């Protein structure tokens, strides 16, 4: 037998200690959550949840119980870029915000960039959550099935061609309607709520230099809460990726992705008023990333990113032949975004590392479109329109472009301590128009246009990091200041649904956020714990030449999600490989609200008089969650390994207030507090790994 020599190019192997990764990495405000640590956190209704897990990270907040989305360092929920298979996910939640839209069974790692955002990412100004999905086992067939009081799930993975191609599929659904039907409450008896999601991925190594992946995701939610209106919303993601190695030090990654989000409302109980209301946003993109590791201690990344957007602002149509609803369809919005970036990481000395990046992005608003012109001496409204220009297809309505700078410095004082400084400029061309505090399925996405300028953010952050007790304990202190321009807020009484002239319903605002985040954690050994404290503020100020449009007379006021004090803590103890317990606690200042402070009479009609916007606050929020995991026998020849998860959500039964509302009773206006969960919610989940 004759042996033939074959040279196989490999990427440079970088060996580093995991314990001091917080010292080594460049970025300020980077959090890495592995699926192992995710499953050790207390679960919500017995199911691990990536969105809930990031809420235990200092600087990440949520406005209240059951709220969709999250807020990072003073940014609104739509300012977070959530990537699944490299594609943006426009609605990250199921079931009123109680479950993440991403099935934890397909997650490998999650990286959350709160501060030092790499130049390869763009399109959002607050954070990037990059969800790395599993590829599927290339050697053996494995699976997982599970059931809880609310959901059931299944995951299967294995080789298609051993050591060469693999697949992974996962599905999840809820059967919560039977719970509503058994609750002795007429409102819940007449309600329905359900969701499902499906994931699939195929990975194939063509040869030693080429690898391709095909991925797909779909989710669907629908609910009806004691009414005849049925709400539906859906995410769809498709992605393809080709990775090519030119040499062991130079490789590329070309990816295509398509992401769609749509919602609809249907009412059919009364035939004469039956309607279908729909809204959607879609984007299709191609991205080329190149990575080069030249000789020496450096890394060069560069690439281009192209995206096309289509927004259906709304269609309002009769749901049957008997309906008297007048059809209305708002013209679609179209735009293209193009960006190029370059970024270099290099180690100058043993004690100083630099990550410098530059991204240039541009946005082209495309026709056909109608551009309204308003009297410049008066606030924009239907009555102040002076002219209309029709922009035909193939022409640009407006073009925006600008640079985005990224710079991070890492000063290492020793093997266990470092100081990092970071500056980010980011641009965002999408706006989410909402008059609710949290993301709602019926919020309206809007592209930057002739009047709505892209949002821009500038953030400066400084962090000090130190490892203690033989590098077993991580500590960090980060401070930041962020300035945000061209945010929008709604005018009083604004109508955002099915409105073709949204520029007349909003006002430009400026935002500023600042804070300090303190963290201490231990992630190794039997006892794993973390604790964090955040003091932060996010203030806003309306920018308009018209006094009647000013919010709070043009003074700085707290945003809806401004919660100055925030405390988070997690605890996990592994008695053995089979038994573990965990706990999670969170406390935060109550969010701002606007109260009616008086009533005046207008032609015999009582009209409430409201305070300045967000002048008051609801009570503070406090919640303790508990969980225990019991794993079945670890015998190698056993077919499957069972897992029991016993959890209690809000173990102390605290009636945390979500909102405060007011009703008139016998000519007296009374205030009421609304709590989503005013009691402890226990659950049991059973899963089998095979």
C-alpha positions, -999 to +999 in steps of 0.1 A: +000+000+000+013+034-010+008+065+012+002+099-004+010+131+013-018+157+013-015+192+026-047+204+042-049+242+049-063+250+083-072+282+100-048+293+127-056+277+160-059+302+189-058+287+223-069+308+252-081+302+287-119+305+292-116+319+327-098+351+316-119+357+285-133+389+300-098+402+302-087+391+267-116+403+246-117+438+231-153+448+235-169+467+263-203+454+272-201+420+255-220+391+271-217+355+260-245+331+270-239+294+262-267+269+260-252+251+290-255+282+312-288+291+297-303+258+309-289+263+344-309+296+348-344+295+363-369+286+336-402+304+328-430+278+329-404+251+328-388+262+295-354+279+290-358+313+274-330+333+257-349+366+260-355+361+297-319+351+303-305+384+290-327+402+315-302+389+341-275+409+324-269+444+339-280+471+315-307+451+300-343+458+311-379+451+303-408+473+310-430+448+328-445+413+332-453+397+299-437+425+278-422+418+244-387+429+236-361+444+259-342+476+264-305+480+263-287+510+278-315+534+273-325+522+238-360+514+228-370+478+219-368+483+182-332+495+185-319+459+191-308+438+162-317+402+168-300+378+143-311+342+137-292+324+110-277+358+102-312+373+094-330+399+114-359+388+136-385+415+138-407+401+166-387+381+192-415+368+213-444+344+216-475+343+238-477+380+250-440+381+256-438+351+280-418+329+256-390+337+232-397+332+196-364+312+193-366+276+204-338+269+229-332+235+215-315+249+184-293+274+202-255+269+206-244+303+218-257+338+222-236+370+220-250+402+232-231+434+222-242+462+245-213+485+238-184+476+215-205+467+184-182+452+157-182+470+124-197+440+106-230+447+123-252+477+115-288+488+111-295+493+149-282+517+174-285+500+208-274+464+207-268+433+186-280+398+198-263+373+175-278+338+180-255+310+169-275+279+160-265+243+162-254+225+130-266+190+139-247+160+150-225+146+122-218+112+138-249+100+156-286+105+157-299+123+187-332+139+198-351+156+226-388+157+234-405+175+262-438+186+276-448+213+301-482+227+313-482+252+283-459+239+256-446+207+240-414+204+218-393+180+198-358+182+183-341+157+161-305+158+147-281+135+130-259+128+100-272+128+064-237+117+052-216+106+081-188+132+090-199+152+060-235+164+061-259+168+090-294+180+097-313+194+127-351+201+129-370+214+159-407+222+166-426+237+194-463+244+201-486+253+228-520+239+239-529+267+263-566+270+251-576+241+273-562+260+303-584+290+295-615+268+291-610+254+326-605+287+345-635+300+363-634+334+347-658+344+319-632+367+303-606+339+300-633+313+290-639+334+259-603+338+251-579+317+230-541+319+226-517+296+208-484+296+190-460+273+172-425+275+156-404+253+134-367+253+127-347+234+102-310+234+091-288+213+068-250+216+068-228+201+041-190+200+037-185+200-001-148+196+004-120+207+027-123+243+015-160+248+010-190+244+034-227+253+028-256+257+051-294+260+045-316+272+073-352+280+078-375+292+105-413+300+108-434+310+137-471+317+141-491+332+170-528+339+173-550+351+202-584+365+210-590+380+244-627+381+253-637+397+220-645+388+184-612+402+171-586+375+162-550+387+162-524+368+142-487+375+137-459+355+120-422+354+114-405+337+085-367+334+080-347+317+053-310+317+050-281+302+029-244+305+038-213+295+019-180+294+037-148+292+016-112+288+028-087+304+004-059+295+028-056+286+064-053+323+072-078+338+048-115+328+043-148+342+033-184+338+042-212+347+017-247+347+030-282+353+016-312+358+039-348+367+037-369+377+068-406+385+069-429+397+097-466+403+093-497+407+115-534+406+109-566+414+128-599+398+117-634+406+130-663+386+117-689+384+145-710+412+129-711+406+092-718+443+083-687+455+101-664+425+094-629+435+085-593+423+078-565+445+089-529+436+079-494+450+082-460+435+072-423+442+068-398+422+048-361+424+040-339+405+017-301+407+020-268+395+008-236+398+029-200+390+021-176+388+050-138+383+046-114+374+074-077+375+072-052+365+098-018+379+086+014+368+102+017+384+136-009+392+162-036+408+142-069+401+124-084+420+095-121+418+087-139+435+058-170+431+037-202+445+022-238+443+032-268+449+009-304+448+020-338+456+003-368+465+024-405+464+017-431+476+042-469+472+038-481+501+061-516+486+062-546+473+043-581+475+057-605+453+038-640+438+042-639+402+055-670+391+037-694+400+010-719+415+035-694+439+051-699+476+047-663+484+054-648+507+029-615+492+016-583+511+022-548+502+012-518+524+019-491+523-007-461+501+000-428+516+011-396+504-005-359+511+002-324+497-002-296+498+023-259+494+013-229+493+036-192+485+035-169+480+065-134+473+075-121+464+109-087+454+123-078+439+156-041+441+165-020+437+196+005+465+199+022+453+230+015+427+257-005+453+275-023+472+248-047+459+221-067+479+196-099+472+176-105+499+150-134+497+126-151+519+100-185+513+084-201+535+058-238+529+053-263+544+028-301+543+025-321+549-007-359+555-004-375+543-036-406+553-055-434+551-063-444+574-035-464+605-028-446+632-009-467+658+008-455+693+015-468+714+044-469+750+053-435+756+071-451+782+094-476+757+109-474+722+125-479+694+100-515+682+096-540+675+069-552+711+070-517+725+064-508+705+032-498+728+004-486+705-024-481+669-034-453+654-055-456+620-071-423+601-073-425+574-100-411+539-097-373+537-103-366+572-088-353+579-054-375+598-029-346+605-005-310+594+001-292+592+034-256+582+040-230+585+067-200+571+084-200+548+115-169+547+136-160+519+160-130+520+183-120+498+213-089+499+234-079+472+259-052+482+285-040+451+303-025+459+337-017+423+345-029+388+337-060+393+358-071+430+353-077+453+324-093+486+314-112+490+282-124+521+264-149+521+236-166+545+212-194+536+188-214+555+162-243+537+148-272+545+123-307+530+121-330+535+091-360+517+105-386+531+130-412+513+151-442+535+157-460+526+188-480+543+215-476+514+239-448+509+264-437+475+251-435+460+216-471+451+205-479+427+176-498+456+161-470+481+161-462+498+128-428+496+112-418+526+092-388+532+069-369+565+070-384+587+043-386+623+032-394+635+067-383+608+090-345+609+092-324+579+103-317+576+140-280+580+150-264+570+182-230+578+198-219+559+228-188+561+249-181+534+275-153+526+299-150+493+317-127+479+344-124+441+347-106+420+373-104+383+380-103+372+417-095+341+436-073+322+411-094+336+382-126+318+395-146+351+400-152+378+374-158+413+384-165+443+362-176+479+364-188+497+332-199+533+328-214+547+296-230+578+280-251+576+249-266+604+228-294+595+204-307+618+176-338+617+153-359+594+176-396+599+172-424+601+197-461+604+191-482+635+196-511+635+221-540+616+206-520+603+177-536+577+154-509+553+141-529+525+126-539+528+089-525+563+087-509+573+054-495+606+068-476+594+099-451+623+097-480+645+109-486+623+140-450+623+154-425+647+167-387+645+166-370+638+199-335+637+212-324+611+238-295+608+262-287+578+284-261+572+310-254+547+337-231+524+356-232+486+356-215+465+383-212+427+380-197+399+399-200+363+390-186+328+393-194+304+364-172+274+373-176+245+398-206+232+417-218+266+429-224+291+402-238+326+409-239+361+397-250+395+409-254+428+392-265+463+399-273+490+374-280+527+378-291+542+346-313+570+331-328+576+297-342+611+291-359+625+261-365+660+248-388+670+219-373+691+191-398+712+172-402+749+164-439+748+173-448+753+210-481+733+207-461+702+196-436+703+225-438+675+250-436+688+286-429+723+273-396+711+257-380+699+289-362+667+294-385+639+305-380+602+313-387+577+286-414+550+291-387+524+299-366+546+323-360+525+354-330+540+373-323+512+398-320+476+387-307+446+407-303+411+393-290+379+409-288+342+399-278+312+419-272+276+408-259+246+428-251+213+412-254+186+438-242+161+412-246+155+375-282+145+381-295+171+406-293+209+406-313+238+420-314+274+408-329+307+417-331+341+400-341+374+416-348+408+399-357+442+413-362+474+395-376+509+399-412+512+386-415+527+351-428+561+344-465+567+337-488+597+329-518+602+353-550+622+349-547+649+376-580+667+369-612+670+350-627+699+332-661+704+316-664+711+279-699+718+266-713+694+292-687+667+285-661+658+312-626+658+297-597+645+318-566+667+322-533+648+323-501+655+340-468+661+322-458+630+302-442+603+325-443+625+356-452+596+379-441+560+384-458+527+391-446+507+422-412+490+421-409+456+406-396+426+425-396+389+416-380+356+427-380+325+405-370+290+417-362+259+398-350+223+404-337+199+377-336+162+382-318+141+355-325+104+350-300+076+350-268+083+331-262+047+321-246+046+287-268+018+272-301+034+283-322+045+253-330+079+267-322+102+296-352+118+313-352+153+329-377+167+354-378+204+359-399+218+387-401+256+387-420+284+404-424+317+387-428+347+411-423+324+441-431+351+466-465+358+450-458+395+447-485+414+428-462+434+406-480+463+389-479+463+351-500+494+346-524+518+363-557+527+348-586+550+358-623+546+356-651+570+366-675+556+392-704+577+404-687+609+391-655+599+410-624+590+390-607+560+407-573+544+399-568+507+396-536+487+395-533+459+369-510+429+377-504+401+351-493+375+377-503+383+413-495+349+426-468+322+424-471+301+392-457+265+396-450+243+366-435+209+359-417+200+327-406+165+315-381+160+287-362+130+273-328+133+256-320+103+233 
